[in-house]
Amino acid sequence: MDHKKISLDELNRLTFENFKSSEKTDIKIVLDNLRSGNNIGSIFRSADAFRIKNIYITGLSATPPNKEILKTALGATESVDWEYHENGLELAKKLKSEGVKLYAIEQATNSILLQNFCPSKEPIALIFGNEVDGVNQEIIDICDAVIEIPQFGTKHSLNVAVSSGIVLWHLINQKLTTQN
């Protein structure tokens, strides 16, 4: 079997206008005090790839048009809707009051392993935490559950942008397999 790379023209990508008006997955991403603009930009790219509804950036996190974010986002800060909120806990409480199910992505007691996680039909927010300290415990305390990515090496730590890509792909894959 021969394999030929697909050209950009052959990918039939959505135009910016078509993307903005397209139906989005009802998943929200909350970035809780991320330090790295590069990580934030990478998460924007993943959000664009999986048509995520929006990103909430909180606390000390940089926001577009930060040059580190723009470098890795490659334009996704324009396609994906985003908002800044100073206080991550207050944002989480607001989302919960609106009927959004909150899921921290963290290593914690009584967590659900990612492969065993099946989201409800309600809108969900995935909360990703600071590169050193993780998700704020006060936010974890009000979450509906904690999702953990199983790890088998010595570090027991994944880059937050990598973690977001893994979790998003898992959830999108579940949606695709249940639709067929």
C-alpha positions in Angstrom: 0.0 0.0 0.0 1.4 3.4 -1.0 1.0 6.4 1.2 1.1 9.9 -0.1 0.9 13.0 2.1 -2.2 15.0 1.7 -1.7 18.5 0.5 -3.2 21.5 2.3 -5.7 22.0 -0.5 -6.8 18.3 -0.3 -7.5 18.5 3.4 -10.7 20.6 2.7 -10.2 22.6 5.8 -13.0 24.9 7.0 -12.6 28.5 6.2 -12.4 30.8 9.2 -15.9 32.0 8.6 -17.3 28.4 8.2 -15.5 27.4 11.4 -17.0 30.3 13.4 -20.5 29.4 12.3 -20.1 25.6 12.6 -21.6 23.6 15.4 -19.1 23.1 18.2 -18.6 20.3 20.7 -20.2 21.3 24.0 -16.9 21.2 25.9 -15.4 24.1 27.6 -11.8 24.4 28.7 -10.7 26.2 31.8 -7.0 27.0 32.1 -6.3 27.6 35.8 -3.2 29.8 36.3 -1.1 28.4 33.5 2.4 29.9 33.4 3.4 29.1 29.8 2.1 31.0 26.9 3.4 28.2 24.7 1.1 25.7 26.5 -1.8 28.0 26.2 -1.2 28.5 22.5 -1.0 24.7 22.0 -4.2 24.2 23.8 -5.9 26.7 21.5 -4.7 24.7 18.5 -6.1 21.5 20.0 -9.4 23.3 20.8 -9.6 24.4 17.1 -8.8 20.9 15.9 -11.6 19.4 17.9 -14.1 22.3 17.5 -14.3 23.1 21.2 -16.9 25.6 22.3 -14.6 28.0 24.2 -11.6 28.5 26.4 -11.6 30.3 29.8 -8.3 31.7 30.9 -7.9 32.5 34.5 -5.5 34.0 37.1 -1.9 34.6 36.2 -2.3 33.0 32.7 -1.3 35.1 29.8 -3.9 36.0 27.2 -3.8 36.7 23.5 -2.1 38.5 21.8 0.9 37.3 24.0 3.6 36.4 21.5 4.3 32.9 23.1 0.6 32.1 22.7 0.4 33.4 19.1 3.6 31.4 18.2 2.1 28.1 19.0 -1.6 28.8 18.4 -1.0 29.5 14.7 -4.2 31.6 14.4 -6.4 29.5 16.7 -6.9 32.4 19.1 -9.0 34.0 16.3 -11.1 30.9 15.6 -11.7 29.6 19.1 -13.8 31.8 21.4 -12.1 32.7 24.7 -12.6 34.8 27.8 -10.4 35.9 30.6 -11.5 35.6 34.3 -9.4 36.8 37.1 -10.6 34.2 39.6 -10.8 30.5 38.6 -12.8 29.4 41.6 -15.5 32.1 40.9 -15.6 31.1 37.2 -16.0 27.4 38.2 -18.9 28.3 40.6 -20.5 30.4 37.8 -20.2 27.5 35.3 -21.6 25.0 37.8 -24.6 27.3 38.5 -25.3 27.3 34.7 -25.6 23.5 34.7 -22.1 22.8 33.4 -20.5 19.6 34.8 -17.0 20.4 36.0 -14.1 17.9 35.6 -10.6 18.6 36.9 -7.8 16.8 35.0 -5.6 15.9 37.9 -4.0 13.1 39.9 -6.2 12.8 43.0 -7.8 10.2 45.3 -11.0 8.7 43.9 -10.3 10.0 40.4 -11.8 8.3 37.3 -9.2 6.9 35.0 -9.6 8.5 31.6 -10.4 5.3 29.8 -13.3 4.7 32.2 -14.8 8.2 31.9 -18.0 8.7 30.0 -19.3 12.3 30.1 -22.9 13.1 30.7 -25.1 14.7 28.0 -24.9 18.1 29.8 -22.3 20.7 28.8 -18.9 20.0 30.4 -15.9 22.0 31.4 -12.4 20.4 31.6 -10.2 22.2 34.1 -6.4 22.1 33.5 -4.1 23.5 36.1 -0.8 25.2 36.6 2.3 23.4 35.3 3.8 23.0 38.8 0.9 23.0 41.3 -1.9 21.5 39.1 -5.6 22.4 39.6 -6.4 24.6 42.7 -7.8 22.3 45.5 -10.7 24.7 46.1 -11.7 24.2 42.5 -11.3 20.4 42.8 -13.6 20.5 45.8 -16.5 21.7 43.7 -15.9 19.5 40.7 -18.3 16.8 39.7 -15.3 14.4 39.3 -11.6 14.3 38.7 -10.3 12.6 35.6 -6.8 11.1 35.7 -4.6 10.1 32.7 -2.9 6.8 33.6 0.9 7.0 33.5 3.5 4.3 33.8 6.9 6.0 33.9 8.9 7.5 36.6 7.8 11.1 36.2 4.0 10.7 36.7 3.6 14.1 35.0 2.6 15.1 31.5 2.8 18.6 30.0 -0.5 20.4 30.4 -0.8 20.9 26.6 -0.2 17.2 26.0 -2.7 16.3 28.7 -5.4 18.5 27.1 -4.8 16.9 23.7 -5.1 13.4 25.2 -8.3 14.1 27.1 -9.9 16.0 24.2 -9.1 13.2 21.7 -10.6 10.6 24.1 -13.8 12.6 24.5 -14.1 13.4 20.8 -13.4 9.7 19.9 -16.2 8.7 22.3 -18.6 11.1 20.6 -17.6 9.8 17.2 -18.0 6.1 18.1 -21.4 6.7 19.8 -22.7 8.6 16.7 -21.9 5.7 14.4 
